[in-house]
Amino acid sequence: MSELLVDARGVRKSFGPNEVLRGVDFTVRAGEVSCIIGPSGSGKSTFLRTINALETIDAGSLVVQGEQVGYELRGGKYHEWSDAQLAKFRSRIGMVFQRFNLYGHYDAIENVAASLIHVKRMSKAEAHARAEQELAGVGLADHMRKKPHQLSGGQQQRVAIARALAMDPELILFDEPTSALDPELVDEVLETMRQLADGGMTMIVVTHEIGFAREVGDTLSFFDEGKVLEHGTPESVLSGSDSQRIRGFLDRVR
Amino acid sequence: MSGTRTEPFRGPGGATIEIAPRLHVSRWVVGAIAVAAVLWAVSIVVFNENIRWNRVWEYLFSPRILEGVVVTIWVSIAATILGLVLGVVLAVMKLSKNPVLRWIAEGYIWFFRGTPVLVQLIFWFNLAFLLPYITLQVPFTQIGVRWDTNQLISGSVAALLGLGLNLAAYFAETVRAGIQAVDRGQREAALAGGMTQGQTMRLIVLPQALRIIIPPTGNEFISMLKTTSLIVVVAGNDLMTNASRIYKQNNLIIELLIVASLWYMLMTAIATYLQSLLEKRFGEDRVRLVRGPGFSQQLIRAATGAITLPKSKKAEKEAAR
């Protein structure tokens, strides 16, 4: 079996009095596509954001790419990561957001090249060449010089995927990548993600697209009330489950 | 609208039928009344026998007035720069995670927005009562410099301090709003892309906040040009002070107020033109949607229609492509 890229044990997280994660156990191996489904408020997005340390965890253990996320063991105590350590860690993990979050003052190429230039310290020419290659890869060769507001939602999301890919990540996190899209634009983004999966990219995908989870996912986790209620192959979770919660949820999203 | 129609109307027989132009009767009537009212108001001033227009022209370019114009311009520019720089510092302090910095910034803003600028000006001018000497000294040594406060704080310097410190309190709110208006998601995307907090602020947040911050600086400056006339209370040699000194001697009050007003209007018009350039560069299309060009701006645009505006580097590149 390939190595564990993400190993979460008993992860807990509260926002004030509201406990969002109540002991999440979750693993992803290199090359796997792991889909996460569940009702809103079940903690699936929050959990995804702990993986690249956009959120800290309160308890439990979260090891990503062999590192305890957010803390460094020094002199028998855990010390919080510095800003620089956080940045270095995050540069190895891609993230694609529900609302695309492209930089509004940059065009498509500049969006993709920004981290290459300022994090990977590439020359501008080198970074732009790489950006053009990634944008062509997601089918946006004709839109390289457009600003985000000149692109459709589906095109923006594909720029965001190219931006994540350009950093050569070992893992890409997708936070409901198609939920903010008009229905007719969903397929172009799912198709891009499917190609990534076929290329062997390790992906964790929080989604409501059950069809995508079934066809592309290697594993499927059902989150409910801050815990993983069911985990297994998509087929076993979608068809084999006798949980009322899962049955009810699936009936509603279908 | 008939103007958008490219095909003529055709009657039942296929013949072309013309559209009669619409007579905007009510528009003409209201317009005529408005023009008459304006002409009447203007004529009261222009043909008033009590206004000696020849004296207006005489003083318009007199050395003391020109000197005042120069002082007004430099005090306005210096006070605006002081206000902008301090305003950015205050805004960052107010958004800081350090509660002490936050309280200081809030206290400052409360004080300077809570007291009239006139009071502040007089306060700075009379600083010598509080501190007869201003001393800068390296602690525990004799090394330092010492100034007589009355020499250091002239009317113009008092004005500059008062107006600049006051503007900072207002401008801090603009800057804060600008920073906060940048979508949180973009900040997260930058962090997720491996940028540090500093890079995120510098590369992603501030450039976009500037688009919101920069256009109002034009308004602040225009407003500052005229607020400087308050310097008259601290005798600072600006346009208004010099004009008032002249009319106190020769009693040509209205004439010199007209002279001062003409200069203020000219300065405002130029500043408005510069502002429109700023907005072109930074505002892209958003700012102009909110605020269309003003009257003086339109006048200047009509007058300088032949002059092409300097383009930003980016616009040039885009045009070349």
Chai-1 contact restraints between the chains, C-beta under 6 A:
chainA,res_idxA,chainB,res_idxB,connection_type,confidence,min_distance_angstrom,max_distance_angstrom,comment,restraint_id
A,N52,B,A192,contact,1.0,0.0,6.0,A-B,restraint_1
A,D83,B,T196,contact,1.0,0.0,6.0,A-B,restraint_2
A,D83,B,Q197,contact,1.0,0.0,6.0,A-B,restraint_3
A,A87,B,G194,contact,1.0,0.0,6.0,A-B,restraint_4
A,A87,B,T196,contact,1.0,0.0,6.0,A-B,restraint_5
A,R90,B,A192,contact,1.0,0.0,6.0,A-B,restraint_6
A,R90,B,G194,contact,1.0,0.0,6.0,A-B,restraint_7
A,S91,B,G194,contact,1.0,0.0,6.0,A-B,restraint_8
A,M95,B,A192,contact,1.0,0.0,6.0,A-B,restraint_9
A,R99,B,G185,contact,1.0,0.0,6.0,A-B,restraint_10
A,N101,B,G185,contact,1.0,0.0,6.0,A-B,restraint_11
A,N101,B,Q186,contact,1.0,0.0,6.0,A-B,restraint_12
A,N101,B,A189,contact,1.0,0.0,6.0,A-B,restraint_13
A,Y103,B,Q186,contact,1.0,0.0,6.0,A-B,restraint_14
A,Y103,B,I204,contact,1.0,0.0,6.0,A-B,restraint_15
A,G104,B,Q208,contact,1.0,0.0,6.0,A-B,restraint_16
A,H105,B,P207,contact,1.0,0.0,6.0,A-B,restraint_17
A,H105,B,Q208,contact,1.0,0.0,6.0,A-B,restraint_18
A,S115,B,G193,contact,1.0,0.0,6.0,A-B,restraint_19
A,S115,B,G194,contact,1.0,0.0,6.0,A-B,restraint_20
A,H118,B,Q199,contact,1.0,0.0,6.0,A-B,restraint_21
A,V119,B,G194,contact,1.0,0.0,6.0,A-B,restraint_22
